């Protein structure tokens, strides 16, 4: 029986050691979890912004968008000059097209 009681006491000692290791692992996990979440967990809550700060930010963003649209809308307002082909050029193009059609007709 003494042998059995010594085995039980050794098992209890091992259990307490394993519990200590588990507690240390839990602490390490919680620290790593805090690091992964960023500084939110260390701050202790969500960050709120005053109404005036939101208005300033919104006004600044609207100004940035207005500037961007002003720059990009100018390109749309410029009329592109209409391309004009002279009568002589049109006749040359028509003759070349008729020649292509004739060659295709001969091949067929």
C-alpha positions in Angstrom: 0.0 0.0 0.0 2.8 2.4 0.7 3.9 2.0 -2.9 0.5 2.9 -4.2 0.3 6.0 -2.0 3.7 7.2 -3.3 2.4 6.8 -6.9 -0.7 8.8 -6.1 1.4 11.6 -4.5 3.7 11.7 -7.6 0.7 12.0 -9.8 -0.7 14.8 -7.7 2.7 16.6 -8.0 2.7 16.2 -11.7 -0.9 17.5 -11.9 0.0 20.7 -10.0 3.0 21.2 -12.3 0.9 20.7 -15.4 -1.7 23.1 -14.0 1.0 25.7 -13.6 2.2 25.2 -17.1 -1.4 25.5 -18.4 -1.9 28.8 -16.5 1.3 30.2 -18.0 0.2 29.1 -21.5 -3.2 30.8 -20.9 -1.4 34.0 -20.0 0.8 33.8 -23.1 -2.2 33.2 -25.3 -4.1 36.2 -23.8 -1.0 38.4 -24.4 -0.7 37.3 -28.0 -4.4 37.8 -28.5 -4.1 41.4 -27.3 -1.2 42.0 -29.6 -3.2 40.7 -32.6 -6.1 43.0 -31.9 -3.9 46.0 -31.9 -4.0 48.7 -29.4 -7.8 48.5 -28.9 -7.6 46.1 -26.1 -5.0 48.3 -24.3 -7.1 51.4 -24.8 -10.1 49.9 -23.2 -13.0 50.7 -25.5 -14.1 52.2 -28.7 -12.9 55.6 -29.8 -15.5 58.2 -30.1 -15.3 61.4 -32.0 -17.0 64.7 -31.3 -19.6 66.0 -33.7 -17.5 69.0 -34.6 -14.6 66.7 -35.5 -16.8 64.6 -37.8 -18.1 67.8 -39.5 -14.5 69.0 -40.1 -13.5 65.7 -41.5 -16.6 65.5 -43.7 -16.0 69.0 -45.0 -12.4 68.2 -45.8 -13.4 65.1 -47.7 -16.0 67.0 -49.7 -13.4 69.6 -50.6 -11.1 66.8 -51.8 -13.8 65.3 -53.9 -14.8 68.6 -55.3 -11.2 69.3 -56.3 -10.9 65.9 -57.9 -14.2 66.3 -59.9 -13.1 69.8 -61.0 -9.9 68.4 -62.4 -11.5 65.4 -64.1 -14.7 67.1 -65.4 -12.6 69.7 -67.3 -11.5 66.9 -69.6 -15.1 66.0 -70.4 -16.1 69.6 -71.2 -13.5 70.1 -73.9 -15.1 69.4 -77.2 -12.9 67.2 -79.4 -12.4 68.7 -82.8 -14.3 67.0 -85.6 -12.1 65.2 -88.0 -12.7 66.3 -91.6 -11.5 64.2 -94.5 -11.1 66.0 -97.8 -13.0 64.9 -100.9 -9.9 63.8 -102.6 -8.9 61.6 -99.7 -12.4 60.1 -99.6 -12.2 59.3 -103.3 -8.8 57.6 -102.8 -10.2 55.5 -99.9 -13.2 54.5 -102.0 -11.0 53.5 -104.9 -8.8 51.4 -102.6 -11.9 49.7 -101.1 -13.2 48.9 -104.6 -9.9 47.4 -105.5 -10.0 45.2 -102.3 -13.5 44.1 -103.2 -12.4 43.3 -106.7 -9.5 41.2 -105.5 -11.7 39.3 -103.1 -14.3 38.7 -105.9 -11.5 37.3 -108.2 -10.2 35.0 -105.4 -13.7 33.7 -104.8 
